[in-house]
Amino acid sequence: MTGELAELRGEAWVRLLAKARKSLESSGGALDRSIGLPAPADSERRLLIGITGQYRPETARRLTLSLADLDAALRQRYGTGLREALEALDGPLRDRPVEREREACEREILVAAAAGSVLAAEPWYQAWLSALRADGSLTRLVRRDDQLILDQAIRILEFLHGRDPGEPVPLPVLAERFTGDTKALLAGGPLATLVLRALAARSGVDSVPRDRAGQRALWETAGAIADDLASQVLVLNTPCDGDGIVSGWLNDAARSGMPFRLTLQQAARVGAPAADDIYVCENPAVLRVAAAELGAASAALVCTEGVPSAACHAMLGKAVSRGATLHWRADFDWVGLRLVAAAIAKYGARPWRMAARDYRDALAAGETTALAGPKAASPWDPRLALLMDKHGRAVMEERLIATLVADLKSRSPITGAHRRLGRPSWSPGLYCDGPAGERLAGGGQVVIGWPSPGRGWKADSITSVPVVLIFRLRRRFPSALGPVGGTGV
């Protein structure tokens, strides 16, 4: 740079030339614009007087100068035009119109590639792409030359789509498979953020949770886990087959009517739940009250604590494979409808207190909140979604606790076994020695046992059964057991 141009580094020139550079870059080099200097310093005011030959009073709050006049002044004084002077001082000018055109082109290439995914017909996938385009995420990827990240995110989503959440893949394994880097899906990274935004759209939630626990839960909805100890499920009275240590814990807890929290690692090592019917709720308050009021007399209950975890799916998947029936419910909101619909599709679950009439009853109890998020359908009772849309109110599960606990009491293995077995006839005068103290009688053999799906009644010693029942079986049932030692009543 010549000595003369060094003068342009002076205080009077700094703001003027910075604004000139910005204007030229945004217009592709056009000189037919003007620039302004708000609250000019005295040195800047004197400089503009010298360039234009026009007096500017000291009271002026803003001074303007055409780029053409500035260009002419530089040529006259230094023998070089405005563009050449700016490039000599601070390097080449950017051509932002050309850059914007290139970015738009590359953005369209990204969108076209994403539209070729097998997920393209999914509404949540379309919403995800539209959001990335609208908030500038795709443009930022282009500017950072990180277009590959979007392709990796799409391939991960395709892999996870339809994957059984009960058989999750660890995040490091998932990351290595699609990026070659086991740490590529660490929380807060660009790839993890993109995928989580898509999973949030798929789950019907407004945004990605800020906390790590919420993000782990979102991963688990798609069958991916950070680790198998963080994924847990809360259960009550879910005795399991098998002689392993975890089965023993669950059986002891069921005998005592105590809630039990099971990790995914433990769920993978435990036998299938022995209950014929398992009730599934969303809010732990329901399970807490059931444990306090009913204890061991409650029906088997699993709490999802929101979106079902991988541990929850692992346990319920085993139960269904063994022949259990799931009775599922959630909050009366759009996410709750999606959760119940997914359970029906995946497990053949039966809705539990999730009909339009249940929603009307819950509304009458008061304490509702505004419905939020994308709407959802209720295929098991189309009137429910229509009614919710009409009222625009969500009802949390806690409002139904009294009704739900009453259901759990009336449908427990202790108080409801005779109903599940087709109402066999019991003769009067004999009583159960078990916790329920229910009147039981009938002809035939007295045994100790509990219901076993698909195999009649399973007998065991009184010290190891999770729910103790002493009853007389009619002649129609002995074939389910064969010869069994009994205890008289």
Secondary structure by P-SEA (a helix, b strand, c coil): cccccccccccccaaaaaaaaaaaaaacccccbbbbbccccaaaaaaaaaaccccccccccbbbbbaaaaaaaaaaaccccaaaaaaaccccccaaaaaaaaaaaaaaaaaaaaaaccccccaaaaaaaaaaaaaaaaaaaaaacaaaaaaaaaaaaaaaccccccccccaaaaaaaccccccccccccaaaaaaaaaaaaaaccccccccaaaaaaaaaaaccccccccccccccccccccccaaaaaaaaaaaacbbbbbcaaaaaacccccccbbbbbccaaaaaaaaacccccccbbbbccccccaaaaaaaaaaaaabbbbbccccccaaaaaaaaaaaaacccccccccaaaaaaaaaacbbbbbbcbbbbccccaaaaaaaaaacbbbccccaaaaaaaaaaaacccccccccccccccccccccccccccccccccbbbbbcccccccbbbbccccccbbbbbbbcccccccccbbbbbcc
